């Protein structure tokens, strides 16, 4: 890089030489030198940028691999955000994620990255980033505030880019940046409803409503089938869903569910189960509950799933619940969060260890200034 702009290069060198960034998800530093005309930064040799890799390798059959890449990008961001003080990348985009010889994603280009001051969660600095790869709050020309939530929104855009084969959630034309600012997006190129839920959370126009990176990595999109089934069974055992169907707690929770969920979303689950399970298994399950039959609602489905795995593990293993009810996991996950059940000891294993208040960043800033 020309010596006149060598400050950017030295800034990147400073970050890449940090011991805490010596990580498989970060591009590896090799050496730095300069002469009277240029600065030179040597990094590990990678095969592609993410942009090139997606163009060459994306197919409908590669979605499992793309999911892995999306998780690797979040892991790299987690390396930055879990530091104390935190590091903000500030220029996440397809060209700044490199793919190494093992097809693993590594975050690169720390030229405009910054480290927060100790005890602070907000950075006051000049505007930075690349057109269409900026968070909403950083788009105004006069904006001088950066938080890790800005990295999260752009990482959400990048996640959609990976899973859609190179599309942008806010549009691929000149209106893209305007759409980011106005909160207008389209996720039609991704069919997975669980992935869509995570992306929507990440690209939310309100920075306070975006998840932390550790919450992104703990989202059901990255769960195994076993984890998902364990989660549904644990929720089915909660006191509001367990016990007899006529208990008042269940009615109260059902009323809340009906307010926040699509009406009748799982009302035909019995029909689906009847045609997927062996007839004798379904009839035996149904006969067990003659006095308190399974209701035609989501909580009836949860109890059925719980009992199926308890009493007919073999038959349960032969069906794919995620394929039968693709929206079930994420619907229950959102509901438990809205109800505050994520703080219950019975469910805490399915959520990040430390769940922070959405306004914590602002509170910390006020404390640090006082």
Protein Blocks (a to p, Z undefined) as FASTA:
>chain_A
ZZklmmmmmmmmmmmmpmklmcfkbccdfbdcddfkbccddddddfbdfklmmmmmgcfk
lmmmmmmmmmmmmmmmmmmmmpccdddeklacfklpccdfkopacdehjllgccddehia
bdcdddedjehiacfklmpmklcbdcfklmmmmmmmmmmmmmnoopafkbpafklmmmmm
nopacfklpmblklmmmmmmmmpmblklpccfklmmmpmklpcfklmmmmmmmmmmpmkl
gmjfkbfklmmmmmmmmmmmcehklmmmmmmmmmmpcfklmmmmmmmmmmmccdfbfklm
mmmmmmmmmmmmmlmmmpcfklmmmmlmmmmmmmmmmnopmmpmklmmmpcfbacdfklm
mmmmmmmmZZ
